[in-house]
């Protein structure tokens, strides 16, 4: 016997039973990442210790697929993020002032970072006693000179930068398109609406990739462990320690000091809110790949969305305290000492100049080879030195990228605080993991949509 229309209406009004959560999703995301790190180390050690070929292949494949998925969205994500972020500045009061202050603080923090890198290099002499020589290195296929850097900004056509992942050229095209859209005004509205929709679509897809980060971590860390044992790392021990110590000093020394004295906010609250982005950057080694999480945590820290949507994408492609400041400073000293080249005051000033002006050359991707060749060619140091550092670059890049991303979240907080547009209540309460929050929001959205479908009016 079928139910009466009244019974059907009553059943439709009853709230749907909550969906049972996947057991894995109940585990906090940061715990999943830490578990991935531990498992990666264990599997990598087993693969190296017992020469397990299938395990090596599996770990390498997992890591390669994860990084490939991140890179897949990089080109369109950078283009649409920069384009939309520039046009979003229209909605912010004193947009030009905010943009100039953001750039100024990018430069200030880069100068501090490069000074720390040079100081560590002078104190520890990382290139002495390594036993390495010119024969151990190799010239890179292409060297980054200032002429190449300037010529490389302008694309020859529209397709090639996206095909070859020339991020600097993509940024240039996005900036030009954004400024042109502002100049056109109302006529550009359909394009901007489409761009915003495409950006949301890309970020949604990238969130799904980010949720795979714990699995990707196992592959990436495992590969690093089985590929680079202590025998290989021994000559680079001082240099590797210098990179990690330098980044740690900036991350946990300089940044908290700036937050406490310049922004006048709690450093602990910052790290509590920004930690998900920092840990994902450590694993993925990609500032651009981490960008959706960085933007989410920056907004949760009380930075207005309109300003964060400009500052974070801009920072993800140009703000590199780890890759473009600490690393090239230490690498230049390391290589100069190995090749017996004496550096003077002029050379150290050049290192600082290159770090501040040329940081866009790193372009938010894994590795910092372009920035290193740019620094070495400016100083007249042998480019074979690049080959000396390529072997351990993935290990160094994890800490460098974590420092980069922390700085990309830090500067918008400092600028927003000084301009009195920071939401201090949101800043002090930013504790939830944005990845978990995203999952919860998505679930609520799906439940709400399902409920609205069920509550279709039933004819009497």
Secondary structure, DSSP 8 states (H G I E B T S, - for coil): ----HHHHHHHHHS--------GGGGS-HHHHHHHHHHHHHHHHHHHHHTT-HHHHHHHHHHHHHHHHHHHHTHHHHHHHHHHHHHHHGGGSTTHHHHHHHHHHHHHHHHHHHHHHHHHHHHHH-TTTT----GGG----SS---HHHHHHTTS-SSHHHHHHHT-HHHHHHHHHHHHHHHHHHGGGGHHHHHHHHHHHHHHHHHHHHHHTTHHHHHHHHHHHHHHHS-HHHHGGGHHHHHHHHHHHHHIIIIIHHHHIIIII-S-HHHHHHHHHHHHHHHHHH--HHHHHHHHHHHHHHTT--HHHHHHHHHHHHHH--TIIIIIHHHHHHHHHHHHTT----HHHHHHHHHHHHHSGGGGTTSS--HHHHHHHHHHHT--TTHHHHHHTTHHHHHHHHHHHHHHHHHHHHHHHHHHTT---HHHHHH--S-HHHHHHHHHHHHHHHHHHHHHT-----
